[in-house]
Amino acid sequence: MPMDTEPLVGAVYEDTEGRSFQVVAFDENEATVKLRYDDESVEEIDLDNWYEMDLELISSPEDAEEEDEELEEEAVPEDEFEEEDDGDDDEDEY
C-alpha cells in the first residue's frame, strides 16, 4: 500500500524488501526526501516517489527521543567524572 503521509524526519521505515532507513531530511520546497539506510548509504528521492513507496513505519521521532532519554538516565552522572577541586582558583595564571 503506497504511503499516504508525509515523511517524518527522524522516523525509521522499512520497505517491502526488508530494507530499513531513516528519513534524515525533508525539503518541502524542493519536494525531496533524504534517506539514510542501515549501511550508512544516503539516497535522495523526490516526493512523488515517496508516495509511491510501500513502507511500514518502524519507529517515530518520538520513539527515538524516548530511547535517548532512557539512555541518559542509565548513563553515569557527570559529577562522577569531575576532577576534585584543590581549592586553587588561579589556574589561568602564567
Stockholm file with secondary structure:
# STOCKHOLM 1.0

chainA/1-94         MPMDTEPLVGAVYEDTEGRSFQVVAFDENEATVKLRYDDESVEEIDLDNWYEMDLELISSPEDAEEEDEELEEEAVPEDEFEEEDDGDDDEDEY
#=GR chainA/1-94 SS CBCCSCCCTTCEEEETTSCEEEEEEEETTTTEEEEEETTSCEEEEEHHHHHHSBEEEEECHHHHHHHHHHHHHHSCCGGGTSCCCCSCCCTTCC
#=GC SS_cons        CBCCSCCCTTCEEEETTSCEEEEEEEETTTTEEEEEETTSCEEEEEHHHHHHSBEEEEECHHHHHHHHHHHHHHSCCGGGTSCCCCSCCCTTCC
//
